[in-house]
Structures are given as structure tokens and as C-alpha cells.
Amino acid sequence: MSWLSWVVIGFVAGALAKAVTRRSTPGCLGTIVIGIVGGLLGGALFKAAGDEGINEFSVRSVLIAFVGAAVLLVVSDQLSGRGQRRRR
């Protein structure tokens, strides 16, 4: 898969993950980085589960990257303390 494919998949997956987790990151580059790192994380998670990772440009690749990006955002929110709700 070419680097341009990784950028496109990263942007789409990052934008979807940001929308689902209601997270705002700085601009398009932040979204692409979240999606690319999410693609690597999602690929590792899917391979650990016995499935294939990201091999080609497809909807399945976007789904895998989205899952990884969403996990990445949720974990980073929990580690930074933003995921905890205040009790009144």
C-alpha cells in the first residue's frame, strides 16, 4: 500500500474516530496522525485476534484503522483524565 493510501485511510479513520469519541484535535494533520497510528494499532489488534491486518486500500482497511483510532482516543482520554465524569 502506498503512502498516499495511508494518508487517505488515516484521514477518514481519524475523522470518524474523532466524531464517535467527540474529541477535537488540532487540524487535518492531527486527524491523519491519529488515523495512521490507529491503523497500525488496529492492524496489530486484528492480527492478535487471528485476522489479517491492513493489506490494501479498501473499506475493510478503513474499518480496521477506525477501530484502532477509536481505541487510541479512548485510552488517551482515560490516561489524561478527560474520560472521567465529575460527580456532583
Legacy VTK file of the C-alpha trace (Angstrom):
# vtk DataFile Version 3.0
C-alpha trace
ASCII
DATASET POLYDATA
POINTS 88 float
0.000 0.000 0.000
1.393 3.411 -0.945
1.971 6.295 1.432
-0.887 8.213 -0.194
-3.258 5.364 0.648
-2.123 5.524 4.275
-2.783 9.274 4.359
-6.288 8.903 2.899
-7.191 5.975 5.155
-5.675 7.816 8.117
-7.704 10.942 7.456
-11.005 9.087 7.002
-10.475 6.799 10.000
-9.237 9.662 12.195
-12.219 11.842 11.286
-14.664 9.015 12.043
-12.960 8.211 15.356
-12.970 11.891 16.366
-16.687 12.117 15.583
-17.559 8.985 17.552
-15.450 9.865 20.597
-16.359 13.582 20.425
-12.734 14.562 20.504
-11.198 17.567 18.836
-7.597 17.523 17.721
-5.612 20.239 16.022
-6.489 20.187 12.320
-6.078 17.842 9.428
-2.546 16.717 10.292
-3.630 15.662 13.783
-6.522 13.720 12.280
-4.221 11.994 9.785
-1.704 11.084 12.506
-4.477 9.668 14.724
-5.776 7.621 11.791
-2.367 6.291 10.763
-1.398 5.343 14.321
-4.891 3.901 14.695
-4.324 1.857 11.551
-1.132 0.417 12.981
-2.833 -0.287 16.324
-5.945 -1.717 14.670
-3.824 -3.916 12.417
-1.952 -5.258 15.432
-5.224 -5.895 17.306
-6.789 -7.695 14.350
-3.647 -9.798 13.799
-3.609 -10.711 17.504
-7.223 -11.849 17.129
-6.188 -14.132 14.252
-7.391 -11.972 11.367
-5.476 -10.056 8.707
-4.305 -6.513 9.243
-4.307 -3.736 6.675
-3.027 -5.042 3.336
-4.778 -2.999 0.673
-6.838 0.138 0.154
-10.405 -0.924 0.953
-13.380 -0.263 3.197
-12.119 -3.048 5.467
-8.829 -1.172 5.918
-10.717 1.989 6.899
-12.748 -0.061 9.400
-9.610 -1.542 10.951
-7.961 1.881 11.160
-11.153 3.356 12.640
-11.252 0.718 15.381
-7.606 1.355 16.227
-8.039 5.141 16.196
-11.124 4.967 18.417
-9.282 2.716 20.893
-6.331 5.106 20.800
-8.532 8.141 21.572
-10.461 6.405 24.355
-7.280 5.149 26.023
-5.585 8.537 25.730
-8.639 10.234 27.266
-8.592 7.779 30.168
-4.876 8.251 30.764
-5.137 12.041 30.649
-8.132 12.127 32.993
-10.515 13.610 30.421
-12.614 10.454 30.294
-13.761 10.710 33.904
-17.054 12.417 34.606
-17.477 14.745 37.534
-19.797 13.736 40.335
-21.952 16.367 41.970
LINES 1 89
88 0 1 2 3 4 5 6 7 8 9 10 11 12 13 14 15 16 17 18 19 20 21 22 23 24 25 26 27 28 29 30 31 32 33 34 35 36 37 38 39 40 41 42 43 44 45 46 47 48 49 50 51 52 53 54 55 56 57 58 59 60 61 62 63 64 65 66 67 68 69 70 71 72 73 74 75 76 77 78 79 80 81 82 83 84 85 86 87
